[in-house]
Amino acid sequence: MKLSVEVGKYGRIVLPKRVRQKYGMHEGVTLIITEYVGRVCLVPVKIHEKPTEALYGVVTPDQPIEEPKQMARDYIRKKLSEDFQ
């Protein structure tokens, strides 16, 4: 799929309807903007209603965790930063 968009006055772009539908983007969706191999990439952020349940089984602690939500948030931040480097 090759489409083009024009950058507007304030740096805004409008994503074509076909792209929005394909990737489930709608008003209010947050996108991460990153560079990869000299290209600009837009990555939609997935929001989970219960993020700790979404991560169930991903982290296997050696000892009980005092703050499971904080550990989950830290893991997500680390994983996202690794994916975009």
ZIQUI-V802621 format. One record per residue. N is the residue number from 1. PSI is psi in degrees with one decimal (999 if undefined). OMEGA is omega in whole degrees, 0 to 359 (* if undefined). D_LAST is the distance of its C-alpha to the last C-alpha in Angstrom with 2 decimals. Layout:
BEGIN
<<N & PSI & OMEGA & D_LAST> <N & PSI & OMEGA & D_LAST>>
END
This chain:
BEGIN
<<1 & 118.9 & 176 & 25.29> <2 & 117.2 & 178 & 25.20> <3 & 159.2 & 176 & 25.92> <4 & 151.7 & 176 & 25.73> <5 & 159.9 & 180 & 25.84> <6 & 138.2 & 177 & 26.92> <7 & 128.0 & 182 & 25.35> <8 & -175.2 & 185 & 28.09> <9 & -42.2 & 183 & 29.64> <10 & 22.1 & 180 & 27.28> <11 & 11.4 & 182 & 24.06> <12 & 147.4 & 172 & 24.72> <13 & 154.8 & 176 & 24.28> <14 & 121.8 & 178 & 26.09> <15 & 133.0 & 179 & 24.49> <16 & 147.1 & 182 & 27.16> <17 & -40.7 & 180 & 29.02> <18 & -42.0 & 180 & 28.21> <19 & -45.0 & 180 & 24.44> <20 & -43.6 & 180 & 25.04> <21 & -43.3 & 182 & 27.37> <22 & -39.5 & 184 & 25.26> <23 & 9.6 & 176 & 22.30> <24 & 33.6 & 180 & 24.62> <25 & 138.6 & 178 & 23.75> <26 & 174.7 & 180 & 26.54> <27 & 131.7 & 179 & 27.43> <28 & -10.1 & 178 & 25.58> <29 & 135.8 & 178 & 22.41> <30 & 136.6 & 178 & 19.29> <31 & 139.5 & 172 & 16.37> <32 & 131.5 & 178 & 12.82> <33 & 125.5 & 182 & 12.14> <34 & 166.2 & 175 & 8.82> <35 & 141.6 & 178 & 8.50> <36 & 119.2 & 180 & 7.75> <37 & 49.0 & 177 & 9.97> <38 & 15.6 & 180 & 12.15> <39 & 152.9 & 176 & 12.74> <40 & 129.0 & 181 & 12.83> <41 & 138.2 & 175 & 12.07> <42 & 122.5 & 183 & 14.06> <43 & 118.9 & 178 & 13.45> <44 & 139.9 & 179 & 16.54> <45 & 126.8 & 177 & 16.47> <46 & 130.2 & 178 & 18.80> <47 & 125.9 & 178 & 21.46> <48 & 137.1 & 179 & 23.51> <49 & -38.6 & 180 & 27.00> <50 & 85.0 & 186 & 26.85> <51 & -31.9 & 180 & 23.28> <52 & -34.0 & 177 & 24.70> <53 & -33.0 & 178 & 26.51> <54 & -27.1 & 182 & 23.47> <55 & 3.5 & 184 & 21.88> <56 & 126.2 & 178 & 25.19> <57 & -11.4 & 181 & 24.97> <58 & -39.8 & 182 & 21.21> <59 & 127.0 & 176 & 21.79> <60 & 98.8 & 183 & 24.74> <61 & 152.1 & 177 & 25.88> <62 & -25.3 & 181 & 28.22> <63 & 165.2 & 180 & 30.29> <64 & 144.6 & 181 & 31.04> <65 & 127.4 & 180 & 28.52> <66 & -41.8 & 183 & 30.12> <67 & 80.6 & 184 & 27.60> <68 & -36.7 & 180 & 26.09> <69 & -41.6 & 179 & 24.76> <70 & -40.3 & 178 & 22.94> <71 & -40.9 & 178 & 21.48> <72 & -44.3 & 179 & 20.34> <73 & -43.6 & 179 & 18.72> <74 & -41.0 & 179 & 16.90> <75 & -44.4 & 180 & 15.72> <76 & -46.2 & 179 & 14.49> <77 & -45.4 & 181 & 12.56> <78 & -46.4 & 182 & 10.96> <79 & -43.6 & 179 & 10.29> <80 & -42.9 & 180 & 8.88> <81 & -33.8 & 176 & 6.40> <82 & -40.1 & 182 & 5.49> <83 & -28.7 & 185 & 5.80> <84 & 17.2 & 177 & 3.78> <85 & 999 & * & 0.00>>
END
